């Protein structure tokens, strides 16, 4: 009988980009095609590729992964209310009931002390019914609020910053994307010890691209929201304005985030999941949220490479591992990628598409060639194991006791062996791809992982020069 499943924990593992990413021989070979090219690259091409890798690394470092704003209560203007956002709000009412047969309780924020439903006692009753604040929080079935993000154009602002659409003269599945927000939880973190350690949210759907956290007006100290991605951090310090303003933050779903200790008061937040959708009509696309690929700096660098006859003269493949994590091994990944691409991934996909490359998102399988039993001669073959399409996670009953691992992969994870990919990045986000029974001194369940990559097939120079 197999032992308890033994897998490597790659879900949080990443490898960083490196300017010295090697570009292998400039050819592309799969089971159905082979394009021979020169093994060497001219010095000017090597230099251009090095600069391109630096640009991509810099772009990823500077890319927006979080945004936020402030809405004051009844008068004045919030510091974050620009770009079309409404910056004032009437007091916010929250209704709740912990049992169906009970009448709903009510609190009005910010606290006014005079009315009973706007007193510290009313807020403490809500905190008591919602405490302790955990990952579960209070479900929307148990509460309602008069605050709605769409009333303040917050969703539109998130679309402009975090989910740009791409304008192109070519068919593009990211043109006209929009966001829908769904109320998820109400949480209260109270002093002197309320906090939430660093974590990454589990997406509720393959189309979820991020979260929106709205901090309602109630005084507290501490409780900073820290959001991190790619070695960068954004610090949302809401305490100074907590008594008189609504404050909000939105960020991608693969960002790690934490809530620092609330030392005093009650930090009351609404959390929304936001999902990518397509507008019902093209006229709903906001002009200011459209980006033309040729206006982006990296377009010029790639365009110059494409126009150089020494760059992949016989054609080839550029490879870019995705900077953000996506559910690329879900059953419906093929219908949701590239629709849910974020940040620099969206930019690179769109620019390559606009330049005439054939662009796809494919999984690249990682296997331990030295440890496992491979078929005769397969252990010496070069190249990446690239899926023919995005594959759902496969739990196989096959075992290496009766056949080599490459036989299992060929039968259950359709792929081609692709050599000569010119990789522009090396950062990877791993997902479980294929589990099988490995047979050694005793059997065990092993798992291979895959990383999503943007692969751009570059045409032969003759075709590029004539276009």
C-alpha positions in Angstrom: 0.0 0.0 0.0 1.3 3.5 -0.7 2.6 5.5 2.2 1.1 8.9 3.2 1.4 11.2 0.2 4.8 12.9 0.1 4.9 16.2 -1.9 7.3 19.2 -2.0 5.7 22.4 -0.9 6.2 24.5 -4.0 3.0 26.6 -3.6 4.9 29.4 -1.8 8.2 28.9 -3.6 9.4 31.4 -6.1 12.7 31.9 -7.9 13.8 35.4 -8.6 14.5 37.0 -11.9 18.1 37.1 -13.0 19.7 39.3 -15.6 21.9 36.4 -16.5 19.0 34.2 -17.6 20.5 32.0 -20.3 19.0 31.8 -23.7 19.4 28.4 -25.1 19.9 27.6 -28.8 17.5 29.5 -30.9 15.2 26.8 -32.0 11.8 25.5 -31.1 11.0 21.8 -31.3 7.9 20.0 -30.3 6.5 16.6 -31.3 5.0 18.2 -34.4 7.5 20.9 -35.4 11.2 21.8 -35.6 12.8 25.0 -36.5 16.6 24.9 -36.8 18.5 28.0 -35.9 22.0 29.1 -35.0 23.4 28.1 -31.6 25.0 31.5 -31.0 23.6 35.0 -30.8 25.4 38.2 -32.1 26.7 40.4 -29.3 24.2 43.2 -30.1 21.3 40.7 -29.7 22.7 39.5 -26.4 22.9 43.1 -25.2 19.4 43.9 -26.4 18.0 40.8 -24.6 19.9 41.8 -21.4 18.4 45.2 -21.5 14.9 43.7 -22.2 15.2 41.5 -19.1 16.2 44.6 -17.0 13.2 46.4 -18.4 10.8 43.6 -17.5 12.3 43.2 -14.0 12.0 47.0 -13.5 8.4 47.0 -14.8 7.4 44.2 -12.5 9.1 46.0 -9.5 7.2 49.2 -10.3 3.9 47.6 -11.2 0.8 48.5 -9.2 -0.5 45.7 -7.1 -2.5 47.7 -4.6 -4.4 51.0 -4.5 -6.6 52.8 -2.0 -8.4 56.0 -1.1 -10.4 58.0 1.5 -14.0 59.1 1.7 -14.9 61.7 4.4 -18.2 61.7 6.1 -20.7 64.5 5.2 -18.4 67.3 4.0 -14.9 68.0 3.0 -12.8 66.1 0.5 -10.9 62.9 1.0 -7.2 62.7 0.0 -7.8 59.6 -2.1 -11.0 60.7 -3.9 -9.5 61.7 -7.2 -9.8 60.1 -10.6 -13.5 60.2 -10.7 -14.2 58.9 -7.2 -16.9 60.5 -5.0 -15.2 61.7 -1.9 -18.0 62.4 0.7 -20.5 60.0 2.2 -23.4 60.2 4.6 -23.0 58.2 7.9 -22.9 54.5 7.4 -25.5 52.2 8.9 -24.9 48.6 9.7 -27.7 46.2 10.6 -27.1 42.7 11.9 -28.7 39.7 13.6 -27.0 36.6 14.9 -30.2 34.6 14.9 -33.0 34.5 12.4 -35.8 35.0 14.9 -34.2 38.0 16.5 -34.8 41.6 15.5 -31.9 43.3 13.7 -29.5 45.5 15.7 -28.2 48.7 14.2 -25.2 51.0 14.6 -24.6 54.3 12.8 -21.0 55.3 12.1 -19.2 57.5 12.9 -20.4 57.4 16.5 -22.5 60.4 17.6 -23.0 59.2 21.2 -26.4 60.9 21.5 -28.7 58.4 19.7 -28.6 54.9 21.1 -27.8 53.4 17.7 -24.8 55.6 17.3 -23.3 55.1 20.8 -20.2 53.2 21.9 -22.5 50.6 23.4 -24.0 49.9 20.0 -20.6 49.4 18.5 -19.5 47.2 21.4 -22.6 45.0 20.8 -21.6 44.5 17.2 -18.0 43.8 18.3 -19.3 41.2 20.8 -21.5 39.5 18.2 -18.7 39.5 15.7 -15.9 38.5 18.1 -13.4 36.9 18.0 -12.4 38.3 14.6 -11.2 35.4 12.6 -10.8 34.4 9.0 -14.5 33.5 9.1 -15.9 36.9 10.1 -19.6 37.6 9.9 -21.4 36.3 6.8 -23.5 38.7 4.6 -26.5 36.6 5.5 -26.3 38.0 9.0 -25.7 41.7 8.2 -26.5 44.5 5.8 -25.0 48.0 5.3 -25.9 51.2 3.5 -22.4 51.5 2.1 -21.9 50.3 -1.5 -18.5 50.7 -3.3 -20.2 51.4 -6.6 -21.9 54.5 -5.2 -18.4 56.0 -4.8 -16.9 54.8 -8.1 -14.4 52.7 -6.2 -14.9 49.8 -8.6 -14.2 52.0 -11.6 -11.0 53.3 -9.9 -9.8 49.8 -9.3 -10.5 48.9 -12.9 -8.3 51.8 -14.0 -5.4 51.0 -11.8 -5.4 47.2 -11.4 -7.3 45.8 -14.3 -6.5 47.9 -17.4 -8.1 46.9 -20.7 -6.0 46.8 -23.8 -6.9 48.5 -27.1 -5.6 46.8 -30.2 -6.4 46.4 -33.8 -6.1 42.7 -33.3 -8.6 40.4 -31.6 -7.8 40.5 -27.9 -9.6 38.8 -25.1 -8.6 41.5 -22.6 -10.3 44.3 -24.4 -13.2 45.7 -22.4 -12.6 43.9 -19.1 -14.5 45.1 -16.0 -14.9 44.2 -12.4 -17.8 42.9 -10.3 -17.6 43.1 -6.5 -19.2 40.7 -4.1 -19.6 41.4 -0.4 -17.8 38.6 1.5 -17.3 39.3 5.2 -17.5 41.8 8.1 -14.6 41.7 10.5 -13.8 43.6 13.7 -10.3 43.6 15.2 -10.3 45.1 18.7 -7.6 46.5 21.0 -5.4 45.7 22.7 -4.5 42.6 20.8 -6.5 42.2 17.6 -4.4 41.3 14.6 -4.1 39.0 11.6 -0.8 37.4 10.6 0.6 37.5 7.1 -1.3 35.3 4.7 -2.5 34.9 1.1 -6.3 34.6 0.6 -7.7 31.5 -1.1 -9.5 32.7 -4.3 -13.2 31.9 -4.2 -13.3 31.5 -8.0 -10.9 31.1 -10.9 -12.1 34.5 -12.0 -11.4 36.2 -8.8 -8.5 38.7 -9.3 -8.4 40.5 -6.0 -9.9 41.8 -2.8 -11.3 45.1 -1.6 -11.2 46.0 2.1 -13.3 49.0 3.3 -12.6 50.4 6.8 -15.7 52.0 8.3 -15.5 55.1 10.5 -14.7 54.0 14.0 -11.7 55.2 16.0 -8.8 52.9 16.6 -5.0 52.9 16.9 -2.6 50.6 15.2 -4.1 48.0 12.8 -2.0 48.9 9.8 -2.8 46.8 6.6 0.4 45.7 5.0 0.2 44.4 1.4 3.2 42.7 -0.3 4.1 41.4 -3.7 7.4 40.8 -5.5 9.5 42.2 -2.6 7.5 45.4 -2.4 5.2 46.6 0.4 2.3 49.1 0.6 1.4 50.3 4.1 -2.2 51.4 4.6 -2.2 53.4 7.9 -5.9 54.1 8.6 -5.7 54.9 12.3 -5.2 58.7 12.0 -8.5 59.2 10.1 -10.4 56.2 11.5 -12.9 58.2 13.5 -14.1 60.4 10.7 -13.5 58.7 7.3 -14.2 55.7 5.2 -10.9 54.3 4.0 -10.3 51.5 1.5 -7.7 49.3 -0.1 -7.7 46.9 -3.1 -5.1 44.4 -4.0 -4.5 41.4 -6.2 -5.5 38.0 -4.8 -1.9 36.6 -4.8 -0.6 39.4 -2.6 0.4 38.5 0.9 -1.1 40.8 3.5 -1.4 41.2 7.3 -3.1 43.4 9.9 -0.8 44.7 12.6 -1.9 44.8 16.2 -4.9 47.0 17.0 -3.8 48.6 20.3 -6.9 50.6 21.1 -10.5 50.8 19.8 -12.4 48.7 17.2 -11.3 48.3 13.6 -14.4 47.5 11.6 -14.0 46.4 7.9 -16.1 45.1 5.0 -14.3 42.7 2.6 -15.4 42.3 -1.0 -14.1 39.8 -3.5 -13.8 41.2 -7.0 -14.0 39.2 -10.2 -13.1 39.9 -13.8 -16.0 40.1 -16.2 -16.7 41.2 -19.7 -19.0 44.3 -20.1 -22.3 43.5 -21.8 -21.7 46.3 -24.3 -18.4 47.7 -25.6 -19.7 51.2 -24.9 -19.3 50.4 -21.2 -15.5 50.3 -21.5 -14.1 53.4 -19.8 -11.8 55.3 -22.3 -9.3 56.2 -19.6 -8.9 52.6 -18.6 -7.7 51.6 -22.1 -4.0 51.2 -22.9 -2.6 51.2 -26.3 0.3 48.6 -26.4 2.5 50.8 -28.7 2.5 53.6 -26.0 4.3 51.3 -23.5 8.2 51.6 -23.3 8.7 47.9 -23.6 6.9 47.9 -27.0 9.8 49.8 -28.6 12.4 47.4 -27.3 10.6 44.3 -28.5 9.7 46.0 -31.8 13.4 46.8 -32.4 14.3 43.1 -31.8 11.5 41.9 -34.1 12.9 44.2 -36.8 16.4 42.9 -36.4 17.2 40.1 -39.0 19.8 38.7 -36.6 17.2 38.0 -33.9 15.7 34.5 -34.3 16.1 34.6 -38.1 14.4 31.3 -38.5 11.8 32.0 -35.9 11.7 30.8 -32.3 10.0 31.2 -29.0 10.2 33.8 -26.3 9.2 32.6 -22.8 8.0 34.7 -19.8 7.0 33.0 -16.6 4.0 34.8 -15.1 4.8 37.3 -12.4 1.4 36.7 -10.7 -0.1 33.4 -9.5 -3.1 32.1 -11.4 -5.3 29.0 -11.0 -3.7 27.6 -14.2 -4.4 23.9 -13.2 -8.2 24.4 -12.6 -10.6 22.6 -14.8 -11.7 25.8 -16.6 -8.3 27.6 -16.8 -8.4 27.6 -20.6 -11.5 29.8 -20.5 -10.2 32.2 -17.8 -6.7 32.8 -19.1 -5.6 35.2 -20.5 -8.8 37.0 -19.4 -7.7 37.3 -15.8 -4.1 38.4 -16.5 -2.8 41.1 -14.1 -0.2 43.8 -14.1 3.0 43.2 -16.0 1.7 39.8 -17.3 -1.1 41.7 -19.1 1.3 44.2 -20.5 3.7 41.7 -21.9 1.0 39.4 -23.4 -0.7 42.4 -25.1 2.5 43.9 -26.5 3.7 40.6 -27.9 0.2 40.0 -29.4 0.2 43.5 -30.9 3.6 42.9 -32.5 2.3 39.9 -34.4 3.6 37.0 -32.3 1.4 34.0 -31.7 0.9 34.2 -27.9 -0.4 31.5 -25.6 -0.3 30.7 -21.9 1.0 27.2 -21.4 2.1 25.1 -18.3 5.8 24.1 -18.0 6.2 20.8 -16.0 9.0 20.4 -13.5 10.3 16.9 -13.0 13.4 15.5 -11.3 15.3 13.9 -14.1 18.1 12.6 -11.9 15.9 10.8 -9.3 13.1 9.1 -11.2 13.0 6.2 -13.6 12.9 7.5 -17.2 12.6 5.6 -20.4 15.7 4.6 -22.3 17.4 7.7 -23.7 14.8 10.2 -22.3 16.9 11.3 -19.4 19.4 12.8 -21.8 16.9 14.8 -23.8 17.0 18.6 -23.6 14.1 21.0 -23.4 11.1 21.9 -21.4 8.0 19.8 -21.0 5.4 22.2 -22.2 1.7 21.3 -22.0 -0.3 21.3 -25.2 -2.8 23.5 -23.3 -3.5 24.4 -19.7 -4.1 21.1 -17.9 -6.3 20.5 -14.9 -4.5 18.9 -11.9 -4.4 15.1 -12.6 -4.3 12.5 -9.8 -3.1 9.3 -11.5 -3.2 5.8 -10.3 -0.3 4.9 -12.6 2.9 3.7 -11.0 6.6 3.8 -12.0 6.8 0.1 -10.9 5.4 -1.0 -14.2 6.8 1.8 -16.5 9.1 4.8 -16.6 7.9 8.3 -15.5 8.0 9.7 -19.0 5.5 7.1 -20.1 3.1 8.2 -17.3 3.5 11.9 -18.3 3.1 11.1 -22.0 -0.2 9.3 -21.3 -1.7 11.6 -18.8 -0.2 15.1 -19.2 -0.2 15.8 -23.0 2.9 17.9 -23.8 5.7 18.6 -26.3 9.4 18.8 -25.5 10.4 22.3 -26.5 14.0 23.3 -26.7 15.6 26.6 -27.4 13.1 28.8 -25.6 14.6 32.3 -25.0 13.5 32.9 -21.5 13.2 36.5 -20.4 12.3 35.8 -16.7 12.8 32.9 -14.3 10.4 33.7 -11.5 7.9 30.8 -11.1 4.6 30.2 -9.3 4.1 26.5 -8.9 0.8 24.6 -8.9 0.3 20.8 -8.4 0.0 19.3 -11.9 0.3 15.5 -11.8 0.4 13.0 -8.9 1.3 9.4 -9.4 2.6 6.4 -7.5 6.4 6.2 -7.4 8.0 2.9 -6.7 11.4 2.5 -5.0 12.1 0.4 -2.0 8.5 1.1 -1.1 5.8 3.0 -2.9 4.8 6.6 -2.3 2.7 9.3 -3.9 4.8 11.9 -5.7 3.7 15.1 -7.3 5.1 17.1 -10.2 4.4 20.8 -10.4 3.9 23.2 -13.3 4.4 26.9 -13.7 2.3 29.1 -16.1 4.3 30.8 -18.8 3.6 33.2 -21.6 5.0 31.7 -24.8 5.3 33.9 -27.9 6.1 32.2 -31.2 8.2 34.6 -33.3 7.8 34.3 -37.1 10.6 33.6 -39.5 12.5 36.8 -40.5 11.1 36.6 -44.0 7.6 36.9 -42.7 8.5 39.6 -40.2 10.2 41.7 -42.8 7.3 41.5 -45.1 4.7 42.6 -42.6 
